[in-house]
Protein backbone atom coordinates (compact mmCIF):
# COMPACT_ATOMS: atom_id res chain seq x y z
CA UNK A 1 0.00 0.00 0.00
CA UNK A 2 0.84 3.64 0.23
CA UNK A 3 1.53 3.67 3.97
CA UNK A 4 5.30 2.96 3.62
CA UNK A 5 5.57 5.78 1.06
CA UNK A 6 3.80 8.14 3.43
CA UNK A 7 6.02 7.20 6.37
CA UNK A 8 9.17 7.52 4.24
CA UNK A 9 8.10 10.92 2.98
CA UNK A 10 7.45 12.09 6.53
CA UNK A 11 10.86 10.89 7.71
CA UNK A 12 12.57 12.52 4.70
CA UNK A 13 10.67 15.80 5.33
CA UNK A 14 9.06 15.71 1.87
CA UNK A 15 5.55 16.46 3.06
CA UNK A 16 4.18 19.65 1.51
CA UNK A 17 6.71 19.51 -1.34
CA UNK A 18 6.59 18.83 -5.04
CA UNK A 19 9.17 16.05 -4.62
CA UNK A 20 6.73 14.26 -2.35
CA UNK A 21 4.32 14.12 -5.28
CA UNK A 22 6.92 13.05 -7.84
CA UNK A 23 9.25 10.52 -6.19
CA UNK A 24 6.79 7.77 -5.17
CA UNK A 25 5.42 7.43 -8.70
CA UNK A 26 8.51 7.77 -10.87
CA UNK A 27 8.70 4.05 -11.61
CA UNK A 28 5.84 1.58 -11.85
CA UNK A 29 6.84 -2.07 -11.56
CA UNK A 30 3.97 -3.12 -13.80
CA UNK A 31 5.02 -0.67 -16.52
CA UNK A 32 8.66 -1.71 -16.17
CA UNK A 33 7.70 -5.36 -16.77
CA UNK A 34 5.73 -4.36 -19.88
CA UNK A 35 8.72 -2.40 -21.20
CA UNK A 36 11.11 -5.27 -20.45
CA UNK A 37 8.89 -7.69 -22.35
CA UNK A 38 8.71 -5.29 -25.27
CA UNK A 39 12.48 -4.85 -25.41
CA UNK A 40 13.03 -8.60 -25.22
CA UNK A 41 10.71 -9.15 -28.20
CA UNK A 42 13.08 -7.21 -30.49
CA UNK A 43 15.18 -9.72 -32.45
CA UNK A 44 18.77 -9.99 -31.22
CA UNK A 45 19.95 -10.17 -34.82
CA UNK A 46 19.16 -6.46 -35.28
CA UNK A 47 21.43 -5.36 -32.45
CA UNK A 48 24.10 -7.88 -33.51
CA UNK A 49 24.07 -6.47 -37.04
CA UNK A 50 24.35 -2.94 -35.68
CA UNK A 51 27.24 -3.99 -33.43
CA UNK A 52 29.06 -5.50 -36.43
CA UNK A 53 28.55 -2.18 -38.24
CA UNK A 54 30.25 -0.42 -35.31
CA UNK A 55 27.28 0.86 -33.33
CA UNK A 56 27.62 1.17 -29.55
CA UNK A 57 25.00 0.60 -26.89
CA UNK A 58 23.64 4.15 -27.04
CA UNK A 59 23.40 4.11 -30.85
CA UNK A 60 21.60 0.74 -30.78
CA UNK A 61 19.17 2.07 -28.18
CA UNK A 62 18.28 5.22 -30.13
CA UNK A 63 18.47 3.77 -33.67
CA UNK A 64 16.88 0.35 -33.18
CA UNK A 65 15.28 -0.31 -29.81
CA UNK A 66 13.35 2.94 -29.22
CA UNK A 67 11.97 3.29 -32.79
CA UNK A 68 10.71 -0.31 -32.67
CA UNK A 69 9.22 0.32 -29.23
CA UNK A 70 7.08 3.34 -30.19
CA UNK A 71 3.78 1.51 -29.55
CA UNK A 72 4.66 0.41 -26.03
CA UNK A 73 6.27 3.77 -25.22
CA UNK A 74 3.07 5.53 -26.33
CA UNK A 75 1.03 3.27 -24.05
CA UNK A 76 3.40 3.97 -21.14
CA UNK A 77 3.12 7.70 -21.81
CA UNK A 78 -0.66 7.42 -21.75
CA UNK A 79 -0.66 5.31 -18.57
CA UNK A 80 1.65 7.70 -16.73
CA UNK A 81 -0.15 10.75 -18.07
CA UNK A 82 -3.59 9.53 -16.99
CA UNK A 83 -2.22 8.36 -13.64
CA UNK A 84 -0.61 11.70 -12.88
CA UNK A 85 -3.53 13.71 -14.23
CA UNK A 86 -6.02 11.79 -12.11
CA UNK A 87 -3.75 11.68 -9.07
CA UNK A 88 -5.72 13.81 -6.67
CA UNK A 89 -5.65 11.37 -3.74
CA UNK A 90 -1.92 11.35 -3.06
CA UNK A 91 -1.71 15.13 -3.40
CA UNK A 92 -4.59 15.64 -1.00
CA UNK A 93 -2.86 13.26 1.43
CA UNK A 94 0.56 14.89 1.65
CA UNK A 95 -0.17 18.54 0.89
CA UNK A 96 -1.66 20.84 3.47
CA UNK A 97 -0.61 24.11 1.83
CA UNK A 98 -3.49 25.05 -0.47
CA UNK A 99 -1.20 27.10 -2.69
CA UNK A 100 0.57 23.86 -3.69
CA UNK A 101 -2.59 21.93 -4.59
CA UNK A 102 -2.54 20.54 -8.13
CA UNK A 103 -5.45 21.24 -10.45
CA UNK A 104 -7.17 17.90 -9.82
CA UNK A 105 -7.48 18.50 -6.07
CA UNK A 106 -9.04 21.90 -6.69
CA UNK A 107 -11.39 20.48 -9.34
CA UNK A 108 -12.43 17.70 -6.96
CA UNK A 109 -13.21 20.26 -4.26
CA UNK A 110 -15.38 22.19 -6.72
CA UNK A 111 -17.20 19.01 -7.73
CA UNK A 112 -17.91 17.97 -4.17
CA UNK A 113 -18.69 21.37 -2.72
CA UNK A 114 -22.24 22.51 -2.26
CA UNK A 115 -21.11 26.04 -1.49
CA UNK A 116 -21.07 27.92 -4.76
CA UNK A 117 -21.51 31.34 -3.10
CA UNK A 118 -18.13 32.61 -4.31
CA UNK A 119 -18.87 31.69 -7.92
CA UNK A 120 -22.50 32.73 -7.93
CA UNK A 121 -22.43 36.29 -6.64
CA UNK A 122 -25.19 38.32 -8.25
CA UNK A 123 -27.21 35.27 -9.32
CA UNK A 124 -30.84 35.08 -8.27
CA UNK A 125 -31.71 32.40 -5.73
CA UNK A 126 -33.84 30.49 -8.25
CA UNK A 127 -30.89 30.06 -10.60
CA UNK A 128 -28.36 29.01 -7.95
CA UNK A 129 -28.95 25.29 -8.44
CA UNK A 130 -28.61 25.56 -12.23
CA UNK A 131 -25.41 27.60 -11.95
CA UNK A 132 -23.96 25.11 -9.45
CA UNK A 133 -24.73 22.21 -11.79
CA UNK A 134 -23.20 24.10 -14.72
CA UNK A 135 -20.02 24.72 -12.71
CA UNK A 136 -19.80 21.03 -11.86
CA UNK A 137 -20.27 20.00 -15.50
CA UNK A 138 -17.63 22.52 -16.59
CA UNK A 139 -15.30 21.03 -13.98
CA UNK A 140 -15.77 17.55 -15.45
CA UNK A 141 -14.91 18.90 -18.92
CA UNK A 142 -11.77 20.63 -17.61
CA UNK A 143 -10.73 17.40 -15.89
CA UNK A 144 -11.16 15.19 -18.97
CA UNK A 145 -10.28 17.51 -21.86
CA UNK A 146 -6.45 17.15 -21.77
CA UNK A 147 -6.66 13.35 -21.84
CA UNK A 148 -9.26 13.47 -24.61
CA UNK A 149 -6.95 15.74 -26.62
CA UNK A 150 -3.91 13.47 -26.13
CA UNK A 151 -5.62 10.15 -26.85
CA UNK A 152 -6.19 10.59 -30.63
CA UNK A 153 -2.46 11.13 -31.15
CA UNK A 154 -1.58 7.99 -29.18
CA UNK A 155 -4.48 5.82 -30.39
CA UNK A 156 -2.67 4.34 -33.39
CA UNK A 157 0.04 3.02 -31.07
CA UNK A 158 -2.29 2.03 -28.27
CA UNK A 159 -3.77 -1.11 -29.85
CA UNK A 160 -0.34 -2.47 -30.77
CA UNK A 161 1.31 -1.45 -27.50
CA UNK A 162 -1.33 -2.86 -25.19
CA UNK A 163 -0.83 -6.33 -26.70
CA UNK A 164 2.83 -6.46 -25.68
CA UNK A 165 3.29 -9.38 -23.35
CA UNK A 166 0.31 -11.26 -24.77
CA UNK A 167 0.61 -14.97 -25.53
CA UNK A 168 2.57 -15.61 -28.72
CA UNK A 169 1.67 -18.30 -31.23
NUNUTI-998835 format. One record per residue (C-alpha): z, x, y; residue number from 0. Coordinates in pm, 1 decimal. Each point is the difference from the previous one (the first is absolute). Layout:
// NUNUTI-998835
up,east,north,zami
Z,X,Y,NUM
...
END
This chain:
// NUNUTI-998835
up,east,north,zami
0.0,0.0,0.0,0
22.7,83.5,363.7,1
374.8,69.5,3.6,2
-35.1,377.1,-71.6,3
-256.0,27.1,282.5,4
236.3,-177.4,235.8,5
293.8,222.6,-94.4,6
-212.4,314.9,32.2,7
-126.0,-107.2,340.4,8
355.4,-65.0,116.9,9
117.5,340.8,-120.4,10
-301.4,171.2,163.7,11
63.2,-190.0,327.5,12
-345.5,-160.9,-9.2,13
118.9,-351.2,75.3,14
-155.0,-137.1,318.5,15
-284.8,252.8,-13.9,16
-370.5,-12.0,-67.9,17
42.2,258.2,-277.6,18
227.3,-243.9,-179.0,19
-293.2,-241.0,-13.7,20
-256.7,259.8,-107.3,21
165.4,232.9,-253.6,22
102.3,-245.8,-274.9,23
-352.8,-136.9,-33.1,24
-217.1,308.6,33.2,25
-74.2,19.2,-372.0,26
-24.1,-285.3,-246.3,27
28.9,100.0,-365.0,28
-223.6,-287.5,-105.2,29
-272.4,105.0,244.9,30
34.9,363.7,-104.3,31
-59.5,-95.9,-365.1,32
-311.5,-196.6,100.0,33
-131.8,299.0,196.7,34
74.9,238.5,-287.9,35
-190.3,-222.1,-241.8,36
-291.5,-17.2,239.8,37
-14.4,377.0,44.4,38
18.9,55.0,-375.1,39
-297.2,-231.9,-55.2,40
-229.5,236.7,194.1,41
-196.4,209.4,-251.0,42
123.3,359.5,-26.6,43
-360.3,118.2,-17.9,44
-45.7,-78.9,370.7,45
283.0,226.6,109.6,46
-105.6,267.3,-251.3,47
-353.6,-3.4,140.3,48
136.8,28.3,353.4,49
225.0,288.6,-105.0,50
-300.3,182.3,-151.1,51
-181.0,-51.0,332.7,52
293.4,169.7,175.7,53
197.8,-296.8,128.1,54
378.1,34.2,30.7,55
265.2,-262.5,-57.5,56
-14.9,-136.1,355.0,57
-380.3,-23.8,-3.9,58
6.1,-180.0,-336.8,59
260.6,-243.1,133.5,60
-195.3,-88.4,315.1,61
-353.4,19.1,-145.2,62
48.2,-159.3,-342.2,63
337.3,-160.3,-66.2,64
58.9,-192.5,324.8,65
-356.3,-138.7,35.1,66
11.3,-125.2,-360.2,67
343.9,-149.4,63.5,68
-95.9,-214.2,301.6,69
64.5,-329.8,-182.8,70
351.9,88.2,-109.7,71
80.9,161.0,335.7,72
-110.7,-320.0,176.5,73
228.1,-204.1,-226.8,74
290.9,236.5,70.1,75
-67.8,-27.8,373.3,76
6.2,-377.8,-27.6,77
318.4,-0.3,-211.6,78
184.1,230.9,239.5,79
-134.4,-180.1,304.4,80
108.1,-343.4,-121.8,81
334.7,137.3,-117.2,82
76.1,160.2,334.5,83
-135.0,-291.7,200.9,84
212.4,-248.4,-192.3,85
303.8,226.6,-11.1,86
240.3,-197.6,213.0,87
292.3,7.1,-243.4,88
68.5,373.4,-2.2,89
-34.2,21.0,378.4,90
239.8,-287.5,50.3,91
243.8,172.6,-237.6,92
21.5,341.7,163.0,93
-76.0,-73.3,365.1,94
258.5,-148.2,230.3,95
-164.3,105.1,326.1,96
-229.7,-288.9,94.7,97
-222.7,229.4,204.7,98
-100.1,177.3,-324.4,99
-89.6,-316.2,-192.9,100
-353.7,4.8,-138.4,101
-232.1,-291.0,69.4,102
62.7,-172.1,-333.2,103
375.1,-30.6,59.2,104
-62.5,-156.4,340.2,105
-264.8,-234.5,-141.7,106
238.3,-104.3,-277.8,107
270.0,-77.8,255.3,108
-245.8,-217.2,192.9,109
-101.6,-181.8,-317.9,110
356.1,-71.2,-103.9,111
145.2,-78.0,339.7,112
46.5,-354.7,114.3,113
76.8,112.6,353.0,114
-327.5,4.2,188.2,115
165.8,-43.9,341.6,116
-120.6,338.0,127.4,117
-361.1,-73.9,-92.1,118
-1.2,-363.2,104.3,119
129.1,6.9,356.1,120
-160.7,-276.0,202.5,121
-107.1,-201.9,-305.1,122
104.9,-362.9,-18.7,123
254.2,-87.1,-267.8,124
-251.7,-213.2,-191.6,125
-235.2,295.4,-43.0,126
264.9,252.9,-104.8,127
-49.2,-59.0,-372.3,128
-378.5,33.6,27.7,129
27.4,320.7,203.6,130
250.2,145.1,-248.4,131
-233.6,-77.9,-290.2,132
-293.0,153.8,188.3,133
200.2,317.5,62.9,134
85.5,21.7,-369.6,135
-364.2,-46.2,-103.2,136
-108.8,263.3,252.0,137
260.4,233.7,-148.8,138
-146.7,-47.0,-347.5,139
-346.5,85.3,134.9,140
130.3,314.0,172.6,141
172.2,103.9,-322.8,142
-307.8,-43.1,-220.8,143
-289.5,88.5,231.8,144
9.6,382.6,-36.4,145
-6.8,-20.7,-379.8,146
-277.7,-260.3,12.1,147
-200.6,231.3,226.6,148
48.7,304.5,-226.4,149
-71.4,-171.3,-331.9,150
-378.4,-56.8,43.4,151
-52.3,372.7,54.6,152
197.1,87.5,-314.0,153
-120.2,-289.7,-216.8,154
-300.3,180.9,-148.2,155
231.5,271.1,-132.2,156
280.2,-232.8,-98.7,157
-158.4,-147.8,-314.5,158
-91.0,342.9,-135.7,159
326.2,164.6,102.0,160
231.2,-264.0,-141.5,161
-151.2,50.2,-346.4,162
101.9,365.9,-13.4,163
233.5,46.1,-291.8,164
-141.9,-298.2,-188.3,165
-75.9,30.1,-370.4,166
-319.6,195.8,-64.5,167
-250.4,-89.7,-269.2,168
END
